Amino acid sequence: MKADEQGSLDEALARLQADLARLGERVAALEAQTPQRAAAAPPKLGPGVSDELLSVISAAIAAYLGVKPHIRQIRLIGGTSWAQQGRVTIQASHLLPVRHG
C-alpha cells in the first residue's frame, strides 16, 4: 500500500472515530432526558384486554409457534359473526342421531 493511501485511510479512520464519539455523546444525552423509556414497551392493550387475557393469548401463540411471541398490539374486533357461529356450533351439537328401536 502506498504512503498516501495509508495516510488517507488513517484520516478517514480518525474522522469515523470522532463521529462515533459524538454519536455516543448524543445517545447518552438522549437517554438522560428520557430515563425509563423502556427498550421493550408494553403492548398497546385495547379496552377489555386484561393482563390475564394477554398471558393466555401469549401462551396460545407460543404453544402453536413453538417460540415466545413478541406481541405488539391487541385489538378486539366485535361482530355478530363470531356469536352466530358459536350458536350454530352449539345447536349442531344437539342434532345427534336418534335411534328408534
Backbone atoms as SQL, in Angstrom:
CREATE TABLE atoms (id INTEGER PRIMARY KEY, chain TEXT, resi INTEGER, resn TEXT, atom TEXT, x REAL, y REAL, z REAL);
INSERT INTO atoms VALUES
  (1, 'A', 1, 'MET', 'N', 0.853, -1.177, 0.000),
  (2, 'A', 1, 'MET', 'CA', 0.000, 0.000, 0.000),
  (3, 'A', 1, 'MET', 'C', 0.896, 1.237, 0.000),
  (4, 'A', 2, 'LYS', 'N', 0.537, 2.219, -0.750),
  (5, 'A', 2, 'LYS', 'CA', 1.321, 3.441, -0.848),
  (6, 'A', 2, 'LYS', 'C', 1.132, 4.288, 0.391),
  (7, 'A', 3, 'ALA', 'N', 2.098, 5.159, 0.622),
  (8, 'A', 3, 'ALA', 'CA', 2.068, 6.012, 1.814),
  (9, 'A', 3, 'ALA', 'C', 0.894, 6.973, 1.776),
  (10, 'A', 4, 'ASP', 'N', 0.567, 7.524, 0.589),
  (11, 'A', 4, 'ASP', 'CA', -0.537, 8.483, 0.505),
  (12, 'A', 4, 'ASP', 'C', -1.881, 7.774, 0.735),
  (13, 'A', 5, 'GLU', 'N', -2.008, 6.510, 0.289),
  (14, 'A', 5, 'GLU', 'CA', -3.232, 5.745, 0.556),
  (15, 'A', 5, 'GLU', 'C', -3.369, 5.460, 2.044),
  (16, 'A', 6, 'GLN', 'N', -2.248, 5.113, 2.690),
  (17, 'A', 6, 'GLN', 'CA', -2.267, 4.837, 4.127),
  (18, 'A', 6, 'GLN', 'C', -2.656, 6.091, 4.898),
  (19, 'A', 7, 'GLY', 'N', -2.132, 7.241, 4.458),
  (20, 'A', 7, 'GLY', 'CA', -2.461, 8.498, 5.128),
  (21, 'A', 7, 'GLY', 'C', -3.934, 8.844, 5.001),
  (22, 'A', 8, 'SER', 'N', -4.521, 8.625, 3.824),
  (23, 'A', 8, 'SER', 'CA', -5.945, 8.930, 3.644),
  (24, 'A', 8, 'SER', 'C', -6.816, 7.956, 4.440),
  (25, 'A', 9, 'LEU', 'N', -6.379, 6.696, 4.532),
  (26, 'A', 9, 'LEU', 'CA', -7.128, 5.728, 5.349),
  (27, 'A', 9, 'LEU', 'C', -7.074, 6.107, 6.834),
  (28, 'A', 10, 'ASP', 'N', -5.894, 6.560, 7.274),
  (29, 'A', 10, 'ASP', 'CA', -5.756, 6.980, 8.670),
  (30, 'A', 10, 'ASP', 'C', -6.653, 8.185, 8.972),
  (31, 'A', 11, 'GLU', 'N', -6.720, 9.125, 8.016),
  (32, 'A', 11, 'GLU', 'CA', -7.577, 10.301, 8.201),
  (33, 'A', 11, 'GLU', 'C', -9.053, 9.902, 8.244),
  (34, 'A', 12, 'ALA', 'N', -9.449, 9.005, 7.349),
  (35, 'A', 12, 'ALA', 'CA', -10.846, 8.545, 7.325),
  (36, 'A', 12, 'ALA', 'C', -11.186, 7.824, 8.621),
  (37, 'A', 13, 'LEU', 'N', -10.267, 7.010, 9.104),
  (38, 'A', 13, 'LEU', 'CA', -10.497, 6.299, 10.362),
  (39, 'A', 13, 'LEU', 'C', -10.617, 7.279, 11.527),
  (40, 'A', 14, 'ALA', 'N', -9.794, 8.296, 11.550),
  (41, 'A', 14, 'ALA', 'CA', -9.861, 9.301, 12.614),
  (42, 'A', 14, 'ALA', 'C', -11.194, 10.045, 12.566),
  (43, 'A', 15, 'ARG', 'N', -11.661, 10.380, 11.345),
  (44, 'A', 15, 'ARG', 'CA', -12.965, 11.053, 11.230),
  (45, 'A', 15, 'ARG', 'C', -14.097, 10.147, 11.712),
  (46, 'A', 16, 'LEU', 'N', -14.045, 8.878, 11.331),
  (47, 'A', 16, 'LEU', 'CA', -15.087, 7.932, 11.763),
  (48, 'A', 16, 'LEU', 'C', -15.095, 7.775, 13.282),
  (49, 'A', 17, 'GLN', 'N', -13.917, 7.702, 13.878),
  (50, 'A', 17, 'GLN', 'CA', -13.847, 7.576, 15.333),
  (51, 'A', 17, 'GLN', 'C', -14.400, 8.818, 16.025),
  (52, 'A', 18, 'ALA', 'N', -14.109, 9.992, 15.479),
  (53, 'A', 18, 'ALA', 'CA', -14.631, 11.232, 16.053),
  (54, 'A', 18, 'ALA', 'C', -16.155, 11.278, 15.913),
  (55, 'A', 19, 'ASP', 'N', -16.668, 10.878, 14.734),
  (56, 'A', 19, 'ASP', 'CA', -18.119, 10.851, 14.532),
  (57, 'A', 19, 'ASP', 'C', -18.782, 9.866, 15.498),
  (58, 'A', 20, 'LEU', 'N', -18.163, 8.718, 15.679),
  (59, 'A', 20, 'LEU', 'CA', -18.709, 7.715, 16.587),
  (60, 'A', 20, 'LEU', 'C', -18.731, 8.229, 18.025),
  (61, 'A', 21, 'ALA', 'N', -17.693, 8.940, 18.416),
  (62, 'A', 21, 'ALA', 'CA', -17.651, 9.506, 19.768),
  (63, 'A', 21, 'ALA', 'C', -18.763, 10.540, 19.945),
  (64, 'A', 22, 'ARG', 'N', -18.976, 11.404, 18.921),
  (65, 'A', 22, 'ARG', 'CA', -20.055, 12.399, 19.004),
  (66, 'A', 22, 'ARG', 'C', -21.417, 11.720, 19.086),
  (67, 'A', 23, 'LEU', 'N', -21.612, 10.676, 18.290),
  (68, 'A', 23, 'LEU', 'CA', -22.892, 9.957, 18.337),
  (69, 'A', 23, 'LEU', 'C', -23.110, 9.307, 19.702),
  (70, 'A', 24, 'GLY', 'N', -22.055, 8.773, 20.281),
  (71, 'A', 24, 'GLY', 'CA', -22.166, 8.190, 21.618),
  (72, 'A', 24, 'GLY', 'C', -22.581, 9.222, 22.654),
  (73, 'A', 25, 'GLU', 'N', -22.022, 10.429, 22.538),
  (74, 'A', 25, 'GLU', 'CA', -22.398, 11.512, 23.454),
  (75, 'A', 25, 'GLU', 'C', -23.861, 11.908, 23.261),
  (76, 'A', 26, 'ARG', 'N', -24.315, 11.956, 22.004),
  (77, 'A', 26, 'ARG', 'CA', -25.718, 12.318, 21.732),
  (78, 'A', 26, 'ARG', 'C', -26.668, 11.267, 22.282),
  (79, 'A', 27, 'VAL', 'N', -26.320, 9.998, 22.118),
  (80, 'A', 27, 'VAL', 'CA', -27.167, 8.922, 22.641),
  (81, 'A', 27, 'VAL', 'C', -27.244, 9.007, 24.161),
  (82, 'A', 28, 'ALA', 'N', -26.104, 9.249, 24.797),
  (83, 'A', 28, 'ALA', 'CA', -26.090, 9.362, 26.260),
  (84, 'A', 28, 'ALA', 'C', -26.964, 10.537, 26.716),
  (85, 'A', 29, 'ALA', 'N', -26.903, 11.653, 25.984),
  (86, 'A', 29, 'ALA', 'CA', -27.722, 12.811, 26.347),
  (87, 'A', 29, 'ALA', 'C', -29.207, 12.505, 26.176),
  (88, 'A', 30, 'LEU', 'N', -29.567, 11.830, 25.104),
  (89, 'A', 30, 'LEU', 'CA', -30.976, 11.470, 24.886),
  (90, 'A', 30, 'LEU', 'C', -31.471, 10.483, 25.931),
  (91, 'A', 31, 'GLU', 'N', -30.635, 9.535, 26.290),
  (92, 'A', 31, 'GLU', 'CA', -31.033, 8.579, 27.327),
  (93, 'A', 31, 'GLU', 'C', -31.200, 9.263, 28.678),
  (94, 'A', 32, 'ALA', 'N', -30.405, 10.289, 28.932),
  (95, 'A', 32, 'ALA', 'CA', -30.522, 11.027, 30.190),
  (96, 'A', 32, 'ALA', 'C', -31.825, 11.826, 30.231),
  (97, 'A', 33, 'GLN', 'N', -32.297, 12.294, 29.072),
  (98, 'A', 33, 'GLN', 'CA', -33.536, 13.066, 29.024),
  (99, 'A', 33, 'GLN', 'C', -34.760, 12.181, 29.261),
  (100, 'A', 34, 'THR', 'N', -34.726, 10.972, 28.773),
  (101, 'A', 34, 'THR', 'CA', -35.839, 10.030, 28.946),
  (102, 'A', 34, 'THR', 'C', -35.315, 8.810, 29.691),
  (103, 'A', 35, 'PRO', 'N', -35.243, 8.886, 31.027),
  (104, 'A', 35, 'PRO', 'CA', -34.536, 7.870, 31.794),
  (105, 'A', 35, 'PRO', 'C', -35.143, 6.463, 31.716),
  (106, 'A', 36, 'GLN', 'N', -36.424, 6.327, 31.812),
  (107, 'A', 36, 'GLN', 'CA', -37.016, 4.997, 31.867),
  (108, 'A', 36, 'GLN', 'C', -37.820, 4.668, 30.619),
  (109, 'A', 37, 'ARG', 'N', -37.415, 5.149, 29.508),
  (110, 'A', 37, 'ARG', 'CA', -38.086, 4.791, 28.255),
  (111, 'A', 37, 'ARG', 'C', -37.607, 3.398, 27.888),
  (112, 'A', 38, 'ALA', 'N', -38.412, 2.421, 28.247),
  (113, 'A', 38, 'ALA', 'CA', -38.007, 1.025, 28.154),
  (114, 'A', 38, 'ALA', 'C', -37.728, 0.628, 26.711),
  (115, 'A', 39, 'ALA', 'N', -36.775, -0.274, 26.553),
  (116, 'A', 39, 'ALA', 'CA', -36.455, -0.792, 25.229),
  (117, 'A', 39, 'ALA', 'C', -37.624, -1.593, 24.677),
  (118, 'A', 40, 'ALA', 'N', -38.310, -2.306, 25.557),
  (119, 'A', 40, 'ALA', 'CA', -39.479, -3.084, 25.138),
  (120, 'A', 40, 'ALA', 'C', -40.699, -2.511, 25.855),
  (121, 'A', 41, 'ALA', 'N', -41.388, -1.621, 25.200),
  (122, 'A', 41, 'ALA', 'CA', -42.574, -1.008, 25.787),
  (123, 'A', 41, 'ALA', 'C', -43.678, -2.048, 25.884),
  (124, 'A', 42, 'PRO', 'N', -44.553, -1.929, 26.885),
  (125, 'A', 42, 'PRO', 'CA', -45.644, -2.895, 26.995),
  (126, 'A', 42, 'PRO', 'C', -46.571, -2.791, 25.792),
  (127, 'A', 43, 'PRO', 'N', -47.183, -3.901, 25.437),
  (128, 'A', 43, 'PRO', 'CA', -48.068, -3.857, 24.273),
  (129, 'A', 43, 'PRO', 'C', -49.247, -2.926, 24.505),
  (130, 'A', 44, 'LYS', 'N', -49.764, -2.365, 23.412),
  (131, 'A', 44, 'LYS', 'CA', -50.926, -1.497, 23.499),
  (132, 'A', 44, 'LYS', 'C', -52.153, -2.373, 23.685),
  (133, 'A', 45, 'LEU', 'N', -52.731, -2.286, 24.859),
  (134, 'A', 45, 'LEU', 'CA', -53.900, -3.105, 25.149),
  (135, 'A', 45, 'LEU', 'C', -55.154, -2.295, 24.923),
  (136, 'A', 46, 'GLY', 'N', -56.048, -2.861, 24.176),
  (137, 'A', 46, 'GLY', 'CA', -57.314, -2.194, 23.931),
  (138, 'A', 46, 'GLY', 'C', -58.219, -2.299, 25.140),
  (139, 'A', 47, 'PRO', 'N', -59.368, -1.662, 25.095),
  (140, 'A', 47, 'PRO', 'CA', -60.298, -1.764, 26.214),
  (141, 'A', 47, 'PRO', 'C', -60.779, -3.200, 26.359),
  (142, 'A', 48, 'GLY', 'N', -60.802, -3.679, 27.582),
  (143, 'A', 48, 'GLY', 'CA', -61.281, -5.032, 27.849),
  (144, 'A', 48, 'GLY', 'C', -60.212, -6.098, 27.753),
  (145, 'A', 49, 'VAL', 'N', -58.949, -5.727, 27.486),
  (146, 'A', 49, 'VAL', 'CA', -57.867, -6.704, 27.419),
  (147, 'A', 49, 'VAL', 'C', -57.096, -6.629, 28.726),
  (148, 'A', 50, 'SER', 'N', -57.247, -7.649, 29.552),
  (149, 'A', 50, 'SER', 'CA', -56.579, -7.669, 30.847),
  (150, 'A', 50, 'SER', 'C', -55.208, -8.328, 30.714),
  (151, 'A', 51, 'ASP', 'N', -54.421, -8.234, 31.769),
  (152, 'A', 51, 'ASP', 'CA', -53.122, -8.891, 31.778),
  (153, 'A', 51, 'ASP', 'C', -53.271, -10.410, 31.673),
  (154, 'A', 52, 'GLU', 'N', -54.330, -10.938, 32.286),
  (155, 'A', 52, 'GLU', 'CA', -54.566, -12.388, 32.227),
  (156, 'A', 52, 'GLU', 'C', -54.868, -12.826, 30.792),
  (157, 'A', 53, 'LEU', 'N', -55.684, -12.044, 30.092),
  (158, 'A', 53, 'LEU', 'CA', -56.010, -12.368, 28.702),
  (159, 'A', 53, 'LEU', 'C', -54.761, -12.280, 27.835),
  (160, 'A', 54, 'LEU', 'N', -53.924, -11.288, 28.084),
  (161, 'A', 54, 'LEU', 'CA', -52.674, -11.166, 27.354),
  (162, 'A', 54, 'LEU', 'C', -51.793, -12.391, 27.593),
  (163, 'A', 55, 'SER', 'N', -51.756, -12.870, 28.827),
  (164, 'A', 55, 'SER', 'CA', -50.965, -14.063, 29.141),
  (165, 'A', 55, 'SER', 'C', -51.494, -15.291, 28.423),
  (166, 'A', 56, 'VAL', 'N', -52.812, -15.426, 28.379),
  (167, 'A', 56, 'VAL', 'CA', -53.424, -16.578, 27.707),
  (168, 'A', 56, 'VAL', 'C', -53.150, -16.534, 26.206),
  (169, 'A', 57, 'ILE', 'N', -53.299, -15.358, 25.603),
  (170, 'A', 57, 'ILE', 'CA', -53.040, -15.218, 24.172),
  (171, 'A', 57, 'ILE', 'C', -51.569, -15.518, 23.874),
  (172, 'A', 58, 'SER', 'N', -50.681, -14.995, 24.694),
  (173, 'A', 58, 'SER', 'CA', -49.252, -15.227, 24.512),
  (174, 'A', 58, 'SER', 'C', -48.913, -16.711, 24.636),
  (175, 'A', 59, 'ALA', 'N', -49.504, -17.385, 25.625),
  (176, 'A', 59, 'ALA', 'CA', -49.238, -18.813, 25.807),
  (177, 'A', 59, 'ALA', 'C', -49.768, -19.633, 24.635),
  (178, 'A', 60, 'ALA', 'N', -50.940, -19.262, 24.118),
  (179, 'A', 60, 'ALA', 'CA', -51.509, -19.990, 22.986),
  (180, 'A', 60, 'ALA', 'C', -50.636, -19.823, 21.739),
  (181, 'A', 61, 'ILE', 'N', -50.158, -18.616, 21.509),
  (182, 'A', 61, 'ILE', 'CA', -49.298, -18.379, 20.350),
  (183, 'A', 61, 'ILE', 'C', -47.976, -19.121, 20.513),
  (184, 'A', 62, 'ALA', 'N', -47.428, -19.094, 21.734),
  (185, 'A', 62, 'ALA', 'CA', -46.167, -19.793, 21.989),
  (186, 'A', 62, 'ALA', 'C', -46.327, -21.299, 21.781),
  (187, 'A', 63, 'ALA', 'N', -47.459, -21.858, 22.218),
  (188, 'A', 63, 'ALA', 'CA', -47.689, -23.292, 22.030),
  (189, 'A', 63, 'ALA', 'C', -47.834, -23.629, 20.555),
  (190, 'A', 64, 'TYR', 'N', -48.473, -22.761, 19.799),
  (191, 'A', 64, 'TYR', 'CA', -48.695, -23.015, 18.372),
  (192, 'A', 64, 'TYR', 'C', -47.406, -22.857, 17.568),
  (193, 'A', 65, 'LEU', 'N', -46.662, -21.773, 17.830),
  (194, 'A', 65, 'LEU', 'CA', -45.466, -21.488, 17.044),
  (195, 'A', 65, 'LEU', 'C', -44.218, -22.185, 17.567),
  (196, 'A', 66, 'GLY', 'N', -44.216, -22.495, 18.851),
  (197, 'A', 66, 'GLY', 'CA', -43.037, -23.111, 19.444),
  (198, 'A', 66, 'GLY', 'C', -41.982, -22.115, 19.896),
  (199, 'A', 67, 'VAL', 'N', -42.282, -20.840, 19.812),
  (200, 'A', 67, 'VAL', 'CA', -41.372, -19.788, 20.269),
  (201, 'A', 67, 'VAL', 'C', -42.176, -18.749, 21.034),
  (202, 'A', 68, 'LYS', 'N', -41.493, -18.003, 21.903),
  (203, 'A', 68, 'LYS', 'CA', -42.170, -16.949, 22.649),
  (204, 'A', 68, 'LYS', 'C', -42.477, -15.793, 21.704),
  (205, 'A', 69, 'PRO', 'N', -43.751, -15.400, 21.600),
  (206, 'A', 69, 'PRO', 'CA', -44.101, -14.333, 20.661),
  (207, 'A', 69, 'PRO', 'C', -43.799, -12.954, 21.221),
  (208, 'A', 70, 'HIS', 'N', -43.608, -12.008, 20.335),
  (209, 'A', 70, 'HIS', 'CA', -43.480, -10.593, 20.709),
  (210, 'A', 70, 'HIS', 'C', -44.767, -9.917, 20.257),
  (211, 'A', 71, 'ILE', 'N', -45.676, -9.719, 21.197),
  (212, 'A', 71, 'ILE', 'CA', -46.973, -9.138, 20.865),
  (213, 'A', 71, 'ILE', 'C', -46.836, -7.628, 20.890),
  (214, 'A', 72, 'ARG', 'N', -47.149, -6.998, 19.781),
  (215, 'A', 72, 'ARG', 'CA', -47.044, -5.545, 19.689),
  (216, 'A', 72, 'ARG', 'C', -48.355, -4.845, 19.997),
  (217, 'A', 73, 'GLN', 'N', -49.438, -5.432, 19.556),
  (218, 'A', 73, 'GLN', 'CA', -50.728, -4.784, 19.752),
  (219, 'A', 73, 'GLN', 'C', -51.824, -5.829, 19.717),
  (220, 'A', 74, 'ILE', 'N', -52.836, -5.619, 20.543),
  (221, 'A', 74, 'ILE', 'CA', -54.014, -6.482, 20.552),
  (222, 'A', 74, 'ILE', 'C', -55.222, -5.592, 20.346),
  (223, 'A', 75, 'ARG', 'N', -56.056, -5.995, 19.415),
  (224, 'A', 75, 'ARG', 'CA', -57.259, -5.223, 19.141),
  (225, 'A', 75, 'ARG', 'C', -58.430, -6.188, 19.117),
  (226, 'A', 76, 'LEU', 'N', -59.417, -5.919, 19.938),
  (227, 'A', 76, 'LEU', 'CA', -60.611, -6.747, 19.953),
  (228, 'A', 76, 'LEU', 'C', -61.539, -6.309, 18.827),
  (229, 'A', 77, 'ILE', 'N', -61.994, -7.261, 18.069),
  (230, 'A', 77, 'ILE', 'CA', -62.889, -6.969, 16.960),
  (231, 'A', 77, 'ILE', 'C', -64.255, -7.526, 17.311),
  (232, 'A', 78, 'GLY', 'N', -65.205, -6.660, 17.421),
  (233, 'A', 78, 'GLY', 'CA', -66.553, -7.091, 17.730),
  (234, 'A', 78, 'GLY', 'C', -67.335, -7.359, 16.461),
  (235, 'A', 79, 'GLY', 'N', -68.306, -8.208, 16.586),
  (236, 'A', 79, 'GLY', 'CA', -69.124, -8.506, 15.426),
  (237, 'A', 79, 'GLY', 'C', -70.091, -9.628, 15.747),
  (238, 'A', 80, 'THR', 'N', -71.096, -9.746, 14.928),
  (239, 'A', 80, 'THR', 'CA', -72.102, -10.769, 15.197),
  (240, 'A', 80, 'THR', 'C', -71.720, -12.118, 14.615),
  (241, 'A', 81, 'SER', 'N', -70.751, -12.149, 13.699),
  (242, 'A', 81, 'SER', 'CA', -70.420, -13.413, 13.046),
  (243, 'A', 81, 'SER', 'C', -69.836, -14.426, 14.022),
  (244, 'A', 82, 'TRP', 'N', -69.030, -13.973, 14.991),
  (245, 'A', 82, 'TRP', 'CA', -68.474, -14.897, 15.976),
  (246, 'A', 82, 'TRP', 'C', -69.586, -15.481, 16.833),
  (247, 'A', 83, 'ALA', 'N', -70.476, -14.644, 17.290),
  (248, 'A', 83, 'ALA', 'CA', -71.577, -15.119, 18.127),
  (249, 'A', 83, 'ALA', 'C', -72.486, -16.062, 17.341),
  (250, 'A', 84, 'GLN', 'N', -72.756, -15.711, 16.095),
  (251, 'A', 84, 'GLN', 'CA', -73.622, -16.549, 15.264),
  (252, 'A', 84, 'GLN', 'C', -72.971, -17.908, 15.019),
  (253, 'A', 85, 'GLN', 'N', -71.692, -17.929, 14.731),
  (254, 'A', 85, 'GLN', 'CA', -71.006, -19.201, 14.502),
  (255, 'A', 85, 'GLN', 'C', -70.997, -20.046, 15.770),
  (256, 'A', 86, 'GLY', 'N', -70.838, -19.407, 16.911),
  (257, 'A', 86, 'GLY', 'CA', -70.883, -20.149, 18.181),
  (258, 'A', 86, 'GLY', 'C', -72.250, -20.774, 18.403),
  (259, 'A', 87, 'ARG', 'N', -73.308, -20.025, 18.120),
  (260, 'A', 87, 'ARG', 'CA', -74.664, -20.579, 18.284),
  (261, 'A', 87, 'ARG', 'C', -74.907, -21.728, 17.316),
  (262, 'A', 88, 'VAL', 'N', -74.432, -21.605, 16.087),
  (263, 'A', 88, 'VAL', 'CA', -74.602, -22.677, 15.102),
  (264, 'A', 88, 'VAL', 'C', -73.889, -23.940, 15.578),
  (265, 'A', 89, 'THR', 'N', -72.693, -23.785, 16.096),
  (266, 'A', 89, 'THR', 'CA', -71.944, -24.940, 16.577),
  (267, 'A', 89, 'THR', 'C', -72.664, -25.621, 17.733),
  (268, 'A', 90, 'ILE', 'N', -73.153, -24.839, 18.670),
  (269, 'A', 90, 'ILE', 'CA', -73.860, -25.417, 19.822),
  (270, 'A', 90, 'ILE', 'C', -75.149, -26.086, 19.378),
  (271, 'A', 91, 'GLN', 'N', -75.893, -25.444, 18.517),
  (272, 'A', 91, 'GLN', 'CA', -77.148, -26.039, 18.053),
  (273, 'A', 91, 'GLN', 'C', -76.889, -27.304, 17.236),
  (274, 'A', 92, 'ALA', 'N', -75.818, -27.322, 16.462),
  (275, 'A', 92, 'ALA', 'CA', -75.495, -28.516, 15.678),
  (276, 'A', 92, 'ALA', 'C', -75.113, -29.677, 16.568),
  (277, 'A', 93, 'SER', 'N', -74.548, -29.396, 17.720),
  (278, 'A', 93, 'SER', 'CA', -74.159, -30.476, 18.623),
  (279, 'A', 93, 'SER', 'C', -75.391, -31.137, 19.233),
  (280, 'A', 94, 'HIS', 'N', -76.526, -30.477, 19.222),
  (281, 'A', 94, 'HIS', 'CA', -77.769, -31.038, 19.766),
  (282, 'A', 94, 'HIS', 'C', -78.496, -31.915, 18.740),
  (283, 'A', 95, 'LEU', 'N', -78.046, -31.864, 17.499),
  (284, 'A', 95, 'LEU', 'CA', -78.705, -32.630, 16.443),
  (285, 'A', 95, 'LEU', 'C', -78.054, -34.000, 16.298),
  (286, 'A', 96, 'LEU', 'N', -78.053, -34.739, 17.368),
  (287, 'A', 96, 'LEU', 'CA', -77.474, -36.074, 17.337),
  (288, 'A', 96, 'LEU', 'C', -78.483, -37.049, 16.740),
  (289, 'A', 97, 'PRO', 'N', -78.017, -38.073, 16.089),
  (290, 'A', 97, 'PRO', 'CA', -78.954, -39.042, 15.504),
  (291, 'A', 97, 'PRO', 'C', -79.739, -39.761, 16.611),
  (292, 'A', 98, 'VAL', 'N', -81.019, -39.939, 16.348),
  (293, 'A', 98, 'VAL', 'CA', -81.883, -40.593, 17.317),
  (294, 'A', 98, 'VAL', 'C', -82.098, -42.039, 16.861),
  (295, 'A', 99, 'ARG', 'N', -81.896, -42.971, 17.767),
  (296, 'A', 99, 'ARG', 'CA', -82.099, -44.389, 17.437),
  (297, 'A', 99, 'ARG', 'C', -83.488, -44.809, 17.939),
  (298, 'A', 100, 'HIS', 'N', -84.231, -45.384, 17.076),
  (299, 'A', 100, 'HIS', 'CA', -85.539, -45.906, 17.466),
  (300, 'A', 100, 'HIS', 'C', -85.454, -47.416, 17.441),
  (301, 'A', 101, 'GLY', 'N', -85.882, -47.991, 18.497),
  (302, 'A', 101, 'GLY', 'CA', -85.989, -49.425, 18.397),
  (303, 'A', 101, 'GLY', 'C', -85.243, -50.162, 19.351);
